[in-house]
Each structure stands twice: as C-alpha cells, then as structure tokens.
Amino acid sequence: MSGLKMLRNPKDPIRFSTLSANEVQSQISAMYNEDVIVYMIRAQNAAVAMRKLESETIFESFEISPDPAAAMGTK
C-alpha cells in the first residue's frame, strides 16, 4: 500500500524544481509508518528516496538514467 501511495502523490516533489526547507520538513513530518517519498535532484541527475519505518527512516540515493540523446551522442 505504501508504494501505491507514493505513486499516487508525487506531485510536489516532481512538479517543482526546488522545494523550500519548510515544505520538505512538512512532508517528512506527515509520513506514516511504511510511507515513501522520492525527491528528484535534477542538477545531480539523481533521486533520494525516504522510507519511514516504525523506529527509523531509511534514506536511499541513486542515479537516474541519463537522457538517451546524451548517452548516444557520446564519442
């Protein structure tokens, strides 16, 4: 269910190129057990996923696939 919730509500982290610290703090504070939030960090071609568990929050970072034109245009 938490994955489904993550996919249904990506609007703020994906819609805006930047989020205020207050907005991020508000979203993290509103997380329930097993919720996941993903933030794209476009300037770094990366993303950060936050997974809320009962006694901890796990942060995972990963590289996003490059634009196909950029990858294929490399000599």
N, CA, C and O of each residue as an XYZ file, in Angstrom:
300
protein
N       0.813     -1.201      0.000
C       0.000      0.000      0.000
C       0.855      1.263      0.000
O       0.475      2.249     -0.632
N       2.013      1.267      0.697
C       2.840      2.470      0.759
C       3.405      2.828     -0.612
O       3.506      4.008     -0.946
N       3.777      1.819     -1.416
C       4.259      2.078     -2.764
C       3.185      2.697     -3.627
O       3.465      3.595     -4.421
N       1.973      2.233     -3.482
C       0.850      2.786     -4.231
C       0.614      4.237     -3.825
O       0.360      5.089     -4.677
N       0.700      4.518     -2.528
C       0.532      5.883     -2.048
C       1.625      6.780     -2.625
O       1.349      7.916     -3.008
N       2.865      6.283     -2.692
C       3.966      7.054     -3.240
C       3.705      7.399     -4.704
O       3.960      8.527     -5.127
N       3.203      6.450     -5.475
C       2.945      6.677     -6.891
C       1.752      7.593     -7.130
O       1.698      8.282     -8.148
N       0.813      7.609     -6.222
C      -0.368      8.458     -6.384
C      -0.099      9.905     -6.018
O      -0.807     10.797     -6.485
N       0.909     10.158     -5.194
C       1.093     11.507     -4.685
C       2.516     12.034     -4.878
O       3.141     12.463     -3.909
N       3.043     12.011     -6.106
C       4.380     12.550     -6.320
C       4.367     14.018     -6.738
O       5.410     14.567     -7.093
N       3.202     14.656     -6.700
C       3.035     15.948     -7.348
C       4.012     17.023     -6.887
O       4.614     17.682     -7.734
N       4.196     17.230     -5.595
C       5.069     18.313     -5.154
C       6.547     18.023     -5.385
O       7.244     18.877     -5.934
N       7.060     16.849     -4.989
C       8.484     16.611     -5.226
C       8.876     16.596     -6.699
O      10.024     16.904     -7.021
N       7.965     16.248     -7.603
C       8.293     16.179     -9.022
C       7.924     17.472     -9.743
O       8.628     17.880    -10.667
N       6.853     18.112     -9.344
C       6.335     19.290    -10.054
C       7.255     20.498     -9.948
O       7.395     21.252    -10.911
N       7.880     20.692     -8.800
C       8.703     21.877     -8.584
C      10.181     21.561     -8.760
O      10.645     20.480     -8.397
N      10.919     22.524     -9.325
C      12.360     22.313     -9.466
C      13.055     22.484     -8.119
O      14.116     21.902     -7.891
N      12.467     23.273     -7.233
C      13.003     23.413     -5.871
C      11.847     23.408     -4.883
O      10.740     23.841     -5.201
N      12.113     22.923     -3.702
C      11.146     22.954     -2.609
C      11.795     23.680     -1.437
O      13.003     23.578     -1.224
N      10.998     24.400     -0.692
C      11.539     25.080      0.482
C      11.837     24.054      1.575
O      11.258     22.968      1.601
N      12.731     24.410      2.455
C      13.057     23.533      3.581
C      11.811     23.266      4.420
O      11.634     22.162      4.934
N      10.954     24.261      4.560
C       9.718     24.088      5.340
C       8.792     23.059      4.681
O       8.169     22.250      5.369
N       8.703     23.095      3.341
C       7.842     22.150      2.622
C       8.358     20.724      2.774
O       7.582     19.800      3.021
N       9.663     20.548      2.627
C      10.255     19.215      2.783
C      10.049     18.717      4.210
O       9.669     17.565      4.421
N      10.298     19.581      5.184
C      10.108     19.201      6.580
C       8.659     18.823      6.847
O       8.392     17.862      7.569
N       7.724     19.568      6.274
C       6.302     19.272      6.445
C       5.943     17.912      5.856
O       5.208     17.141      6.473
N       6.462     17.614      4.659
C       6.170     16.335      4.020
C       6.766     15.167      4.809
O       6.124     14.128      4.966
N       7.980     15.337      5.299
C       8.611     14.269      6.075
C       7.885     14.060      7.394
O       7.692     12.923      7.825
N       7.483     15.144      8.034
C       6.762     15.046      9.313
C       5.404     14.365      9.156
O       4.898     13.756     10.099
N       4.815     14.466      7.965
C       3.493     13.891      7.723
C       3.557     12.416      7.317
O       2.521     11.795      7.077
N       4.752     11.859      7.239
C       4.881     10.459      6.827
C       4.402      9.517      7.927
O       4.640      9.747      9.112
N       3.730      8.465      7.511
C       3.316      7.398      8.417
C       4.228      6.196      8.216
O       5.013      6.155      7.270
N       4.121      5.221      9.107
C       4.917      4.003      9.009
C       4.760      3.376      7.619
O       3.644      3.198      7.130
N       5.879      3.049      7.001
C       5.983      2.430      5.677
C       5.705      3.372      4.512
O       5.640      2.916      3.370
N       5.539      4.672      4.758
C       5.408      5.633      3.663
C       6.762      5.838      2.997
O       7.808      5.643      3.616
N       6.729      6.235      1.728
C       7.937      6.511      0.955
C       7.741      7.834      0.227
O       6.684      8.085     -0.353
N       8.768      8.676      0.263
C       8.784      9.917     -0.511
C      10.031      9.861     -1.385
O      11.099      9.453     -0.928
N       9.893     10.273     -2.644
C      11.037     10.327     -3.549
C      11.188     11.765     -4.031
O      10.229     12.383     -4.492
N      12.407     12.285     -3.918
C      12.732     13.617     -4.417
C      13.734     13.484     -5.552
O      14.779     12.852     -5.401
N      13.406     14.086     -6.693
C      14.346     14.126     -7.811
C      15.272     15.314     -7.604
O      14.829     16.405     -7.246
N      16.552     15.094     -7.831
C      17.543     16.162     -7.740
C      18.118     16.298     -9.151
O      19.149     15.715     -9.486
N      17.419     17.084     -9.956
C      17.724     17.152    -11.384
C      19.145     17.611    -11.669
O      19.784     17.080    -12.577
N      19.659     18.582    -10.921
C      21.009     19.093    -11.166
C      22.071     18.018    -10.975
O      23.158     18.111    -11.545
N      21.766     17.005    -10.184
C      22.707     15.920     -9.928
C      22.347     14.655    -10.710
O      23.042     13.645    -10.600
N      21.276     14.697    -11.493
C      20.771     13.519    -12.204
C      20.597     12.358    -11.221
O      21.030     11.233    -11.471
N      19.957     12.667    -10.112
C      19.825     11.678     -9.040
C      18.465     11.828     -8.368
O      17.689     12.736     -8.666
N      18.213     10.916     -7.465
C      16.991     10.974     -6.655
C      17.316     10.473     -5.255
O      18.274      9.727     -5.050
N      16.508     10.892     -4.308
C      16.614     10.431     -2.928
C      15.260      9.878     -2.526
O      14.234     10.541     -2.683
N      15.263      8.667     -2.010
C      14.035      8.049     -1.514
C      14.127      7.964      0.005
O      15.152      7.558      0.551
N      13.060      8.347      0.675
C      12.985      8.247      2.133
C      11.892      7.261      2.483
O      10.746      7.412      2.059
N      12.246      6.258      3.253
C      11.303      5.209      3.653
C      11.139      5.288      5.167
O      12.102      5.091      5.908
N       9.931      5.573      5.625
C       9.638      5.696      7.051
C       9.268      4.334      7.602
O       8.335      3.691      7.122
N      10.001      3.900      8.607
C       9.686      2.662      9.303
C       9.305      3.005     10.733
O       9.392      4.163     11.142
N       8.889      2.017     11.484
C       8.411      2.275     12.843
C       9.450      2.966     13.712
O       9.126      3.907     14.436
N      10.698      2.506     13.646
C      11.715      3.057     14.553
C      12.854      3.770     13.830
O      13.811      4.197     14.476
N      12.777      3.911     12.517
C      13.841      4.584     11.777
C      13.335      5.069     10.426
O      12.274      4.657      9.957
N      14.111      5.951      9.813
C      13.845      6.396      8.455
C      15.069      6.067      7.632
O      16.186      6.418      8.011
N      14.874      5.399      6.510
C      15.974      4.989      5.644
C      16.030      5.935      4.449
O      15.021      6.185      3.790
N      17.226      6.458      4.183
C      17.469      7.326      3.044
C      18.267      6.542      2.011
O      19.291      5.939      2.335
N      17.796      6.550      0.768
C      18.494      5.869     -0.319
C      18.688      6.868     -1.451
O      17.751      7.573     -1.825
N      19.885      6.932     -1.991
C      20.135      7.807     -3.137
C      20.540      6.946     -4.326
O      21.162      5.895     -4.170
N      20.178      7.408     -5.506
C      20.516      6.652     -6.706
C      20.555      7.569     -7.912
O      19.907      8.615     -7.937
N      21.330      7.160     -8.920
C      21.437      7.912    -10.161
C      20.244      7.580    -11.050
O      19.804      6.433    -11.125
N      19.740      8.594    -11.710
C      18.644      8.420    -12.647
C      19.249      8.170    -14.025
O      20.339      8.664    -14.312
N      18.582      7.432    -14.862
C      19.086      7.156    -16.208
C      19.327      8.453    -16.975
O      18.515      9.375    -16.908
N      20.439      8.525    -17.700
C      20.691      9.726    -18.492
C      19.739      9.838    -19.664
O      19.124      8.854    -20.076
N      19.621     11.027    -20.191
C      18.829     11.273    -21.387
C      19.407     10.420    -22.522
O      20.621     10.430    -22.723
N      18.574      9.680    -23.273
C      19.096      8.808    -24.341
C      19.946      9.559    -25.369
O      20.953      9.032    -25.841
N      19.553     10.768    -25.712
C      20.318     11.528    -26.707
C      21.715     11.840    -26.181
O      22.690     11.773    -26.929
N      21.814     12.179    -24.906
C      23.125     12.472    -24.316
C      23.988     11.220    -24.271
O      25.186     11.281    -24.550
N      23.397     10.099    -23.928
C      24.162      8.852    -23.838
C      24.607      8.386    -25.217
O      25.742      7.935    -25.379
N      23.742      8.486    -26.204
C      24.078      8.013    -27.549
C      24.980      8.992    -28.302
O      25.654      8.605    -29.256
N      24.996     10.271    -27.872
C      25.807     11.267    -28.552
C      27.248     11.306    -28.087
O      28.051     12.063    -28.633
N      27.592     10.509    -27.092
C      28.946     10.493    -26.575
C      29.857      9.715    -27.505
O      29.505      8.628    -27.964
N      31.033     10.271    -27.785
C      32.010      9.586    -28.672
C      32.929      8.699    -27.862
O      33.809      8.046    -28.423
